[in-house]
Amino acid sequence: MDKEASIAYAKKNLEDIISFFGLNTDITATLSDDVIELSIPSSHLNGFLIGQRGDTLKSLQLLVSMALRNQQAELTRVNIDVADYKRQRAERLAEQVRGWAEEVTQSGEAKALRPMSAVDRRVVHHTIGEFANLSTSSEGEGRDRHVVISPTAKESPTNE
């Protein structure tokens, strides 16, 4: 199954799944870095489709991804968003990270964040990349994996 067929299959598969819940809507499907991006427009089922902390959304992604694997599709990575939930969540997290960056800059001490998902850690790394005086590292294993924001070592002044 080529890329175009993979995208069409993923779109149809997700539309079929959500139709069982009484939502017949047109899903937007795009391709970004070999990841099939599926966007479900806002509806009365937003909260249901997202679930607590995005758990239902993650499950839907897993179902569609597994269906693609079973079809030996060329593309199997899927990202599903409902009413821009993930984008808005990432923006809120990035804003929070900027606040933590200010704390670390002011105090000069590293800050260990709470354990978070790989997606959230990626947002933290990317946002801290905006600050020349800070760096990040991921520490821990599994569910305990977290990001540490640290000030970068200051260069010693050179005598001219």
Backbone bond lengths (Angstrom), bond angles and torsions (degrees), N, CA, C in turn:
res aa  C-N    CA-C-N  psi(-1)  N-CA   C-N-CA  omega(-1)  CA-C   N-CA-C  phi
1 M - - - 1.455 - - 1.539 107.34 -
2 D 1.340 117.32 120.11 1.460 121.20 -178.93 1.528 111.67 -76.17
3 K 1.340 116.38 179.75 1.472 120.59 -175.01 1.527 112.15 -61.06
4 E 1.327 117.48 -46.70 1.472 120.45 -178.69 1.526 111.28 -61.62
5 A 1.332 115.93 -42.59 1.469 120.14 178.89 1.530 110.75 -66.65
6 S 1.338 116.73 -35.97 1.472 120.98 177.94 1.521 110.76 -62.32
7 I 1.329 116.39 -43.97 1.459 121.56 -179.96 1.525 110.23 -63.95
8 A 1.326 116.16 -47.09 1.465 121.04 -179.66 1.535 110.88 -62.32
9 Y 1.336 116.49 -40.89 1.463 120.74 -179.98 1.533 110.58 -64.64
10 A 1.338 116.62 -45.16 1.465 121.01 -179.90 1.526 110.58 -61.51
11 K 1.325 116.52 -43.58 1.471 121.97 179.80 1.531 110.24 -61.14
12 K 1.322 116.90 -49.58 1.469 122.29 -179.19 1.527 110.71 -63.36
13 N 1.335 116.26 -41.74 1.456 121.07 -179.40 1.527 110.62 -61.46
14 L 1.337 117.53 -46.47 1.464 120.90 -179.95 1.529 111.03 -66.91
15 E 1.335 117.34 -40.40 1.473 119.94 177.16 1.523 110.80 -60.43
16 D 1.334 116.54 -39.64 1.467 120.58 178.20 1.529 111.12 -64.77
17 I 1.330 116.89 -43.28 1.474 120.83 -178.88 1.523 110.31 -61.88
18 I 1.339 117.29 -49.44 1.466 118.58 -175.34 1.528 112.06 -73.96
19 S 1.334 116.99 -18.86 1.468 118.48 176.65 1.529 111.02 -67.82
20 F 1.341 117.18 -25.33 1.466 120.62 175.80 1.518 111.66 -63.25
21 F 1.329 117.04 -23.46 1.456 121.94 179.94 1.524 111.75 -96.64
22 G 1.329 116.07 10.02 1.453 121.09 176.32 1.515 114.66 84.83
23 L 1.314 117.34 16.64 1.460 120.67 179.50 1.521 109.19 -111.73
24 N 1.314 115.72 104.83 1.456 121.14 176.82 1.522 107.37 -105.30
25 T 1.331 115.28 102.71 1.457 120.54 -176.58 1.513 109.53 -142.20
26 D 1.313 115.94 161.29 1.458 121.39 178.78 1.527 108.45 -90.67
27 I 1.302 116.22 121.24 1.452 122.64 -179.62 1.526 108.52 -92.40
28 T 1.328 115.88 138.44 1.457 121.42 177.04 1.520 107.98 -87.79
29 A 1.336 116.11 129.44 1.462 120.73 -179.93 1.524 109.46 -123.28
30 T 1.335 115.52 127.65 1.460 121.52 177.03 1.527 108.86 -135.82
31 L 1.315 115.48 171.02 1.464 121.15 178.58 1.519 108.91 -120.19
32 S 1.333 116.74 129.83 1.460 121.73 179.38 1.527 108.68 -140.12
33 D 1.322 117.40 113.12 1.473 122.40 179.23 1.528 111.99 53.29
34 D 1.316 116.92 48.35 1.465 123.39 -179.80 1.531 113.55 59.70
35 V 1.333 116.50 24.79 1.465 121.86 173.30 1.521 107.01 -118.56
36 I 1.330 116.09 128.42 1.464 120.92 177.65 1.523 107.49 -78.67
37 E 1.330 116.11 118.09 1.466 122.31 -179.84 1.525 107.65 -98.70
38 L 1.332 116.98 117.05 1.459 122.34 179.16 1.526 108.56 -114.36
39 S 1.319 116.39 125.45 1.457 121.01 -177.00 1.524 110.08 -118.34
40 I 1.328 115.75 120.22 1.459 122.13 178.16 1.526 107.33 -96.10
41 P 1.334 118.03 123.77 1.469 119.24 -179.39 1.524 111.92 -66.74
42 S 1.312 115.65 162.17 1.462 122.20 -179.23 1.532 110.95 -60.84
43 S 1.326 115.00 140.10 1.468 120.68 178.09 1.532 108.60 -154.48
44 H 1.322 115.40 -177.67 1.460 120.16 177.92 1.532 112.36 -69.81
45 L 1.332 117.69 -9.63 1.466 121.25 -178.65 1.529 113.24 -102.77
46 N 1.332 118.59 13.68 1.468 120.83 -177.84 1.521 112.37 -50.59
47 G 1.333 117.12 -55.11 1.463 121.44 -177.54 1.516 112.14 -59.96
48 F 1.312 116.68 -40.22 1.466 121.73 179.49 1.524 110.89 -64.50
49 L 1.353 116.64 -45.79 1.462 120.72 -177.31 1.525 112.31 -71.20
50 I 1.324 117.17 -29.87 1.466 120.61 178.92 1.525 109.77 -79.00
51 G 1.315 117.34 -46.48 1.456 121.44 -179.56 1.516 111.47 77.90
52 Q 1.325 115.25 177.23 1.458 120.56 -179.08 1.526 109.46 -69.86
53 R 1.326 116.01 123.12 1.474 123.86 -177.52 1.520 112.44 53.17
54 G 1.333 117.59 30.04 1.461 121.27 176.51 1.513 114.43 78.37
55 D 1.333 118.04 14.17 1.464 120.92 -176.74 1.521 113.13 -63.58
56 T 1.329 117.63 -41.00 1.465 119.89 179.77 1.523 110.16 -66.90
57 L 1.312 116.21 -38.53 1.465 121.58 177.56 1.531 110.58 -60.39
58 K 1.332 116.74 -43.95 1.470 121.37 177.68 1.523 110.44 -62.13
59 S 1.332 116.54 -40.29 1.465 120.32 179.43 1.521 111.59 -65.58
60 L 1.334 116.36 -41.05 1.469 119.93 176.97 1.522 110.43 -61.41
61 Q 1.325 116.73 -42.30 1.466 120.63 178.17 1.519 110.67 -59.72
62 L 1.337 116.19 -43.82 1.457 120.97 179.96 1.528 110.91 -62.74
63 L 1.335 117.00 -43.78 1.472 120.58 179.25 1.529 111.97 -59.74
64 V 1.324 116.34 -47.59 1.468 120.34 -178.46 1.532 110.22 -67.01
65 S 1.317 116.46 -41.49 1.463 120.91 179.22 1.535 111.17 -62.17
66 M 1.332 116.60 -43.26 1.475 120.66 178.86 1.531 110.87 -65.27
67 A 1.324 116.90 -38.76 1.468 120.23 177.57 1.525 110.15 -61.76
68 L 1.325 117.23 -40.32 1.472 121.10 177.80 1.528 110.78 -65.01
69 R 1.327 116.92 -42.08 1.469 120.50 178.75 1.525 110.70 -62.45
70 N 1.336 116.45 -41.28 1.463 120.29 179.35 1.520 112.19 -63.75
71 Q 1.324 116.91 -25.26 1.469 121.76 178.76 1.537 111.68 -91.70
72 Q 1.341 116.95 5.25 1.463 123.12 -175.00 1.533 111.20 52.02
73 A 1.313 115.96 44.34 1.461 121.78 -179.59 1.527 110.05 -70.95
74 E 1.317 115.38 151.37 1.464 121.10 178.42 1.532 110.48 -67.16
75 L 1.330 116.07 -37.13 1.461 121.78 178.23 1.522 109.19 -109.25
76 T 1.330 116.97 130.80 1.465 119.34 178.85 1.527 113.02 -128.25
77 R 1.336 117.41 -8.95 1.468 119.32 178.39 1.522 109.34 -84.14
78 V 1.343 115.41 130.60 1.456 121.56 -174.35 1.524 109.76 -130.81
79 N 1.321 116.26 139.22 1.459 122.22 173.19 1.525 106.82 -126.95
80 I 1.333 116.10 119.67 1.466 120.80 -179.16 1.525 108.22 -110.97
81 D 1.320 116.16 134.40 1.464 121.37 176.85 1.526 108.62 -127.91
82 V 1.322 116.19 141.11 1.460 122.15 178.32 1.520 108.09 -115.43
83 A 1.342 116.58 118.64 1.467 122.99 176.53 1.530 111.55 51.11
84 D 1.333 116.74 41.12 1.471 123.43 178.83 1.529 113.28 58.90
85 Y 1.321 118.22 25.10 1.464 122.87 179.74 1.526 111.44 -56.44
86 K 1.335 117.29 -49.86 1.459 120.41 -176.10 1.523 111.70 -66.31
87 R 1.328 116.59 -41.09 1.462 119.97 -179.52 1.528 109.85 -63.23
88 Q 1.327 116.80 -45.95 1.462 120.96 -179.81 1.528 110.98 -65.62
89 R 1.314 116.86 -38.45 1.462 121.38 178.74 1.529 109.85 -64.07
90 A 1.341 116.94 -43.01 1.464 120.93 178.69 1.527 110.93 -63.45
91 E 1.333 117.39 -38.26 1.463 120.92 178.14 1.532 111.20 -65.57
92 R 1.346 116.98 -40.71 1.469 120.33 177.79 1.529 110.62 -64.38
93 L 1.334 116.36 -42.23 1.462 120.58 179.18 1.531 110.14 -64.59
94 A 1.320 117.51 -42.35 1.470 121.12 179.54 1.529 110.30 -60.62
95 E 1.323 117.01 -38.95 1.465 120.64 178.22 1.534 110.36 -65.03
96 Q 1.330 116.05 -41.49 1.466 120.92 178.02 1.536 110.20 -64.03
97 V 1.331 116.43 -39.71 1.463 121.47 179.60 1.526 110.59 -63.55
98 R 1.325 116.79 -38.25 1.472 119.61 177.99 1.532 110.44 -61.75
99 G 1.324 117.33 -36.59 1.460 121.23 175.66 1.521 111.68 -64.88
100 W 1.332 116.21 -42.94 1.466 120.21 177.38 1.525 110.37 -64.23
101 A 1.328 116.53 -36.91 1.467 120.79 178.34 1.523 110.50 -60.79
102 E 1.330 115.62 -40.90 1.471 119.67 177.25 1.526 110.75 -63.08
103 E 1.333 116.99 -41.80 1.467 121.64 178.03 1.522 110.88 -58.50
104 V 1.324 116.67 -47.61 1.465 121.44 -178.24 1.525 110.09 -66.05
105 T 1.321 117.02 -40.55 1.465 120.87 178.65 1.526 110.43 -62.61
106 Q 1.348 116.94 -44.04 1.467 121.54 -179.10 1.529 111.74 -66.87
107 S 1.327 116.29 -45.81 1.470 120.24 -174.00 1.529 112.41 -83.08
108 G 1.316 117.09 -28.25 1.464 120.27 -176.01 1.520 112.63 75.89
109 E 1.324 117.23 7.93 1.462 121.59 -179.06 1.525 110.56 -112.43
110 A 1.330 115.73 145.93 1.464 121.33 179.58 1.528 110.05 -65.58
111 K 1.326 115.52 151.85 1.467 121.15 179.15 1.528 108.18 -127.83
112 A 1.331 116.15 121.56 1.466 121.57 175.67 1.522 107.85 -89.67
113 L 1.315 116.99 126.02 1.460 121.74 -179.93 1.527 109.83 -87.91
114 R 1.324 116.10 167.22 1.458 121.40 177.33 1.534 109.15 -66.08
115 P 1.315 118.29 156.13 1.469 119.90 175.14 1.530 110.20 -58.00
116 M 1.325 116.21 140.89 1.466 120.40 -179.37 1.516 110.58 -148.41
117 S 1.325 114.69 167.24 1.467 121.37 -178.29 1.524 110.48 -69.43
118 A 1.318 115.90 164.59 1.460 121.29 178.56 1.524 111.00 -59.54
119 V 1.321 117.33 -38.31 1.464 121.70 179.59 1.523 110.32 -62.83
120 D 1.328 116.84 -45.74 1.463 120.91 179.30 1.521 111.22 -67.17
121 R 1.339 117.67 -39.67 1.470 119.92 177.65 1.526 110.45 -61.62
122 R 1.322 116.43 -38.48 1.467 120.56 178.79 1.529 110.29 -62.14
123 V 1.332 117.36 -40.37 1.464 121.47 177.85 1.532 109.54 -62.21
124 V 1.333 117.15 -42.72 1.465 121.01 179.96 1.529 110.17 -62.85
125 H 1.338 117.30 -49.40 1.469 120.60 -179.86 1.526 110.75 -58.05
126 H 1.315 115.83 -45.23 1.470 120.89 -178.56 1.529 111.21 -63.76
127 T 1.318 117.36 -44.47 1.466 121.44 -178.00 1.526 111.12 -67.33
128 I 1.319 117.54 -42.16 1.467 120.58 179.01 1.526 110.44 -66.89
129 G 1.319 117.05 -23.82 1.471 120.95 175.67 1.520 112.42 -59.71
130 E 1.334 117.22 -19.72 1.469 121.67 178.04 1.526 111.65 -72.91
131 F 1.340 117.26 -16.66 1.464 122.16 -175.56 1.524 109.67 -104.82
132 A 1.334 117.19 117.88 1.466 121.50 -178.15 1.524 112.04 -69.00
133 N 1.334 117.27 -25.63 1.462 120.86 -175.19 1.529 114.04 -93.05
134 L 1.339 117.64 6.13 1.464 120.97 -177.44 1.520 111.33 -128.97
135 S 1.331 115.35 154.65 1.463 120.71 173.87 1.527 108.52 -137.91
136 T 1.321 115.90 164.72 1.456 120.87 179.07 1.517 110.35 -130.00
137 S 1.314 114.88 156.24 1.462 121.02 171.62 1.522 107.56 -147.80
138 S 1.328 115.59 149.67 1.466 120.46 176.23 1.512 107.98 -99.41
139 E 1.327 115.73 135.40 1.464 121.29 -179.42 1.520 109.35 -132.45
140 G 1.321 115.47 158.49 1.455 120.72 177.91 1.519 111.66 92.94
141 E 1.322 115.03 175.72 1.459 122.23 -177.82 1.521 110.58 -126.25
142 G 1.311 116.36 148.17 1.464 121.92 173.40 1.510 113.87 54.72
143 R 1.332 115.95 -128.92 1.474 121.27 -177.49 1.529 112.98 -68.77
144 D 1.336 117.15 -16.22 1.462 121.00 179.96 1.530 112.48 -91.78
145 R 1.320 117.89 2.79 1.466 121.11 -178.14 1.526 109.04 -67.51
146 H 1.322 115.17 130.34 1.458 120.94 -176.48 1.532 109.97 -144.41
147 V 1.306 115.49 168.33 1.464 121.86 -179.48 1.526 108.62 -104.18
148 V 1.325 114.70 142.64 1.456 121.81 173.06 1.525 106.91 -115.78
149 I 1.332 116.03 125.45 1.462 121.86 176.69 1.520 106.92 -97.71
150 S 1.324 116.29 125.36 1.465 120.80 -177.28 1.516 111.12 -128.65
151 P 1.345 115.67 148.12 1.465 117.74 172.19 1.532 108.08 -72.22
152 T 1.318 117.28 143.15 1.465 119.85 177.41 1.514 108.17 -78.72
153 A 1.309 116.08 152.58 1.470 120.35 -179.77 1.518 109.43 -63.37
154 K 1.307 115.43 131.73 1.445 119.83 179.51 1.527 109.11 -76.68
155 E 1.323 114.78 140.07 1.460 118.73 178.91 1.519 108.50 -74.12
156 S 1.327 114.83 139.42 1.465 118.13 178.61 1.525 108.46 -75.09
157 P 1.330 117.34 140.22 1.453 119.96 -179.53 1.515 111.18 -65.89
158 T 1.290 116.11 140.92 1.464 120.89 179.29 1.513 109.65 -95.07
159 N 1.304 115.43 143.21 1.471 119.69 177.67 1.516 108.87 -86.33
160 E 1.292 115.77 125.12 1.470 119.75 -179.20 1.483 110.96 -108.55
